[in-house]
Amino acid sequence: MKTISVMKIPWNLAFLHALLLFLIFVFSSVEICNGQDYIFDDDDKKKPSTPPAPPPEQNDCNGIFLSYNFISREKELPHVKNVSAQAWAFKSEITVLNAGAEELPAWKMFVGFQHKELLVSVDGGVVMDGSDFPVDVSNGTYFSGFPQSDLKTSIETAGDINQIQAKLTITGTQFGLRSNSIPMPKSIRLENDGFKCPASRQRGKSTMFVCCKRDPKYKAKKPKATKFLPRQNGDLSLTYDILQAYGANYLAQVTIDNNNPLGRLDHWNLTWEWMRGEFINNMRGAYTHKKDPSGCIYGAAGKYYQDLDFSQVMNCEKRPIISDLPSEKANDDKVGKLPFCCRNGSLLPTQMDESKARSIFQLQVFKIPPDINRTALNPPQRWKINGILNPNYICGPPIRVDPTEFQDPSGLQATSAAIASWQVVCNITRPKLKQTRCCVSFSAFYNDSVIPCNTCACGCEDTDTDTCNPNAKPLLLPPEAVLIPFDNRTEKAKAWAKLKHLPVPKKLPCPDNCGVSINWHINSNFRTGWTARITLFNWEDYSFEDWFAAFQIKKAYAGFENVYSFNGTRLPNRKDTIFMQGLKGLNFLVGETNGSHPDTDPRVPGKQQSVISFTKKKTPGISIKEGDGFPTRVFFNGEECALPTEIPKASAVRSRVSFVSALLVAVMTLVFLIDRFH
């Protein structure tokens, strides 16, 4: 048997080999590979769950760099075969970076969503329209920053990314996309004044970006030097002033100013969102609709305020609904005795009454840790205000302004300043199609029919569209039909169509569903002037106090003479609008009432009527029968009303008769001349 000899390695040599291997392992370049997270869809296509690196164009931007990064999405229940009806949960990230040399205060950004998106949450910012989640943003929406609303420059922060950049993480639901597509918005842009944005671009399939720069043509008014942003102009200005500050609470005053000559609020409701766990302990000059202490007792406030009697707390909701007090509470020692308070939520334009164009209320706000110090003052966000049959206001974010100055309560010629002040500006938006709350019908002495309000002018949400057509053209009416409710017009409309040989569809048009309607009737037309008759109808159960109406009538405006049963005047800053309101004692537009015999007679609307006259001296060439005598925009209590899509034309029968008469006269004249010369 052969013996195999094994060479023995000395222990010191083995030790050196081991040491060498150890050193190679430690000092060599070792790369550790981390697995990338992916989200798989039905087609097993990989999509990164983390946002991609910023595009290289960011380094070339000398302005404000905006980016939208799609992160992920996942199919939601229920799973349906119809692609357009399938819901997807998505997550995206928005970045606003100040890459310029000037600070950007109170940034605002628009994202043009286009896939029927519903936002469920926004982290790092707020949706500016003040709506509760989920928010329908299918037509795009505006974002603003919270808590980081101001972006400093890299120069003054030594490139601190946390001070020059804001990041928003949004989650929501979208519809109508196949599994292998990546949903992106139409566009993104900065909404701050003085900036100009080119068309947004895409890098790859999941990143959209744009660099917005200062507009060299923009000439901003030079405001007085202030520490904070200058106060802005808007249709409605709300100021949040801190009057007293303590460690755990503060006293705030809210002032609402109506600055639009056609703006108005009736029975206003104001909402906002507390972002730091605050709650309202008590109020003066207003009240909240709900008083429920459970939100405080079982929340963070209950843990901190162990000895506080929450049964006496005014409101613990994150989004309280606040309303003005009725007039009988104006002199109440506990909740009243504030200037400009307690008018049941009426906010009139200065054109009507300057003293009623402002509302004020005060509230004591309690805070929770970590904001238990006097300087930790944060205004609520996502403000929203509305009324009944009033314009739709869209509010911006609160911006810090110089402290408001007040007349010193001592009566001396001195002023006292608020500890801190924020301003919220709200502007009127024109109502969308079929979303108004009032409508107009047209008629004229030269046409027998009335063109009624448009079908579903004020929406058809509560109408059974299986029994009526929401897109059908409204049927022409006899003049007396505008005096009765829509439900009682059907037979009259059918009979009128038969009499006038007009077609009647099998599925009749739906009603207009408007609470207020206005009829504009051309009453007369002479060589030197003309008149119109205006009738207001209130189809609601409640009355309108101190009502007003406004009519934009560009071609005839210069010839306006007088309104006889209303108080009418030209708006000073609008060269095309006539403003009307009820005379003293006639400023109530009463609600709808029962007929003389409720069992058989239809309900009777509240109505008021007047004649308005015009001269043709200052409007040469005006043609009433061609439509120059009809208004192009109509407002009631600030709400813009829906106008008919057509105007009355001269009756065909009358035109034919006039033509035949003229032809007959011409023939008789010719016969007379021939007979005379022969």
Disulfide bonds with the S-S distance in Angstrom:
Cys61-Cys211 1.98
Cys197-Cys212 1.91
Cys296-Cys316 1.99
Cys341-Cys342 2.33
Cys395-Cys426 2.03
Cys438-Cys641 1.99
Cys439-Cys453 2.13
Cys456-Cys460 1.71
Cys458-Cys514 1.92
Cys468-Cys510 1.97
